[in-house]
Amino acid sequence: MREYMKFYIDGEWVDPVTPKSLDVINPATEEVSGHISAGSAADVDKAVAAARKAFETYSQTTREERIELLQRVLAEYQKRFPDVAAAITEEMGAPVSLAQRAQAPIGMAHIATGIEVLKNYKFEEDRGPTRIVKEPIGVCGLITPWNWPINQIACKVVPALATGCTMVLKPSEESPYSAIIWAEVMHAAGVPKGVFNLVNGTGPEVGAAISSHPGVDMVSFTGSTRAGVEVAKAAAATVKRVAQELGGKSPNIILDDADFKSAVGGGIRSVMNNSGQSCNAPTRMLVPSKRMGEAIAIAKEAAESTTVGDPNGNAQLGPVVNKTQWEKIQRLIQAGIDEGATLVAGGVGRPEGLDKGYYVKPTVFANVNNEMTIAKEEIFGPVVSILGYETVDQAVEIGNDTEYGLAAYISGTDMNKVREVASKLRAGQVSINGGGGDMTAPFGGYKMSGNGREWGDHGFTEYLELKAVLGYTPKQAAE
């Protein structure tokens, strides 16, 4: 049983202002695995005060000092890697293999990338007599989700540290263990007191207090579009910057000349990864209508060969994060059945032999149209909808026919055609023929998938203010 009843504020582990405990449920067993304290606005006040004080000195540190600090953070994270991976498996149900090869390693990747970007990042440039300066924005409120817990912490904390900002982190109350270990890493690395602060709690309490706080200069939020709207509303009164990475309903367009078996099978497996709990998952697969039968056969085989079970074993899929998510997914699977989509694999209920835990059957629907609920709503579970198209132009039209615009995927052999399709898709990131793995590529969305970008040098932008110093270089000197 894990007990994390303190917050990390001003370089120390401190008690909450008002004691209140939250249960943390292991989604594989449905049993309480530990407890955390639920914070309040008073705890946020303390954390923000510490961050504001620390900003006075940390904002003045040199590039070299911040590089050295991030190198220490990386070294300490590497020491705690096994603890991070185990925590993620316990708190949100990621299979051990996924936690060890993706969920935990991506934290190291973000730190290493941040170090390399910082080495050559241009914080100043001259344009004639004017100097353009990029300065740290101030105190940052960081609100992170449970589905890729360390990924989202790292891709916010690292650029904030690198640019000279201070911060208050509110991790998801569903996945707090890995965040606590992250705070321990920061402490062990010697991050100056007040630069990094952590307050656990719920969105309506701690998240709202951070978003609306006049002492917070920007908020970076990752989560549902619904919650993102609330964050933006709460932040509006203080006119702070809000960067958001929200929901998605990403199209996966498989062109007629694609390697069909690889593209369809790979698309199914991609959604099933992390039990479908990825905002950029390619959940709407578009195939030529004349090849729907072929796609169904390949998709059925891929889904039914995916093993579901104890995340501490050899299963490819663990549970989804909690009862609320499980019930939502079941409701949407039933909606697909009720609205006339063809159920190819999976369906409602737990997989056979699993009577406890929030497990979902790997589910595939075919003959879906874009008016169906399963084609419009973000399910956030291991569920794929296959839609048919007659022409490539229609595929693009269907792909863009969504309120979201986080990611899109294309498979095909004719690269000129593939690139043309990519240019027409309204999404923040487009993957061609399975391309991915670029830690410097900007990540973020169009439309209701959010605003701003994370990862690499583009992620630094959100944490910087622009200052124009006119007449910095006298005209005669410039000439």
Secondary structure, DSSP 4 states (H G I P E B T S, - for coil): -EEE--EEETTEEE--SS--EEEEEETTTTEEEEEEE---HHHHHHHHHHHHHHHHHHTT--HHHHHHHHHHHHHHHHHTHHHHHHHHHHHH---HHHIIIIITHHHHHHHHHHHHHHHH---EEEETTEEEEEEE--EEEEE--SSSHHHHHHHHHHHHHHHT-EEEEE--TTS-HHHHHHHHHHHHTTPPTTTEEE----IIIIIHHHHH-TT--EEEEES-HHHHHHHHHHHHTTT-EEEEE-----EEEE-TTS-HHHHHHHHHHHHHGGGG--TT---EEEEEGGGHHHHHHHHHHHHHT--B--TTTT-SB---S-HHHHHHHHHHHHHHHHTT-EEEE--SSPPTT--SSS----EEEEEE-TTSHHHHS---SSEEEEEEESSHHHHHHHHH-SSEESEEEEE-S-HHHHHHHHHH---SEEEETT----TTS-B--EETTEES-BSHHHHHHTTEEEEEETTSS-HHHH-
